[in-house]
Amino acid sequence: MNGDAAKPKVLVVDDEMQIRRLLCFTLEDAGYEVCEADTGHAGLAEVVHSHPDAIILDLGLPDMNGVEVLKRLREWSTTPVLILSVFGQEGSKIAGLDAGADDYLTKPFAGGELLARLRALLRRTKPAEVGSVIQFGAIVMDLERRRVTKGGQVVKLTAKEYALLRLLVSHRDKVLTHRQILNDLWGPKAERQTHYLRVFMMRLRRKLEEEPDAPKYFQTESGIGYRLVSDGS
């Protein structure tokens, strides 16, 4: 990176000073510019003032719930958001993802994982447009021709399997909750029918993964949903 102007800017919204200090040290050491806020209202104001490239948002804020911060933010901003939760906050974590968060970390967390998640958010492209060709590993998806190949060989997918793959590809490297996927593919009445999703995910893995029982790309976020890891890391 050449100069401060080239540094990606990250906004840290957390009311714990020690956590903010740790995050600031980790991020600045990795070459990021950091700005801070210790409440939800201050965080929203800082987004307007600083225009960050990404936001790290704690769910447990003193003035408003982190999920409410997300809902307000998503009314006017698409800035990538990584939420922080504590062990046992599964419900809040899922609510945060459903409200528009892009990823999550559970406290305590390792600095290396934080930076890896942040890099994924910053490099993630916008949802793929018709006419795009997306490749991950030996898998190539041609959206214009509705064609999927693996190692050069055409893979036959049902309409629903293709729709699931397209949804995951369009949000690659982002966690999609069960509710988000079911609502998109089957409608609001199917939001609790997670067995539909398990069956179709199993089919995709069998057709596209080298080792379906140890998937490299179609990864499960236990109790939350699924993530397509585009680089297979």
Stockholm file with secondary structure:
# STOCKHOLM 1.0

chainA/1-233         MNGDAAKPKVLVVDDEMQIRRLLCFTLEDAGYEVCEADTGHAGLAEVVHSHPDAIILDLGLPDMNGVEVLKRLREWSTTPVLILSVFGQEGSKIAGLDAGADDYLTKPFAGGELLARLRALLRRTKPAEVGSVIQFGAIVMDLERRRVTKGGQVVKLTAKEYALLRLLVSHRDKVLTHRQILNDLWGPKAERQTHYLRVFMMRLRRKLEEEPDAPKYFQTESGIGYRLVSDGS
#=GR chainA/1-233 SS CCSGGGSCEEEEECSCHHHHHHHHHHHHHTTCEEEEESSHHHHHHHHHHHCCSEEEEESCCSSSCHHHHHHHHTTTCCCCEEEEEETTCHHHHHHHHHTTCCEEEEESCCHHHHHHHHHHHHHCCSCCCTTCEEEETTEEEETTTTEEEETTEECCCCHHHHHHHHHHHHTTTSEEEHHHHHHHHHCGGGTTCHHHHHHHHHHHHHHHCSSTTSCSSEEEETTTEEEECTTCC
#=GC SS_cons         CCSGGGSCEEEEECSCHHHHHHHHHHHHHTTCEEEEESSHHHHHHHHHHHCCSEEEEESCCSSSCHHHHHHHHTTTCCCCEEEEEETTCHHHHHHHHHTTCCEEEEESCCHHHHHHHHHHHHHCCSCCCTTCEEEETTEEEETTTTEEEETTEECCCCHHHHHHHHHHHHTTTSEEEHHHHHHHHHCGGGTTCHHHHHHHHHHHHHHHCSSTTSCSSEEEETTTEEEECTTCC
//
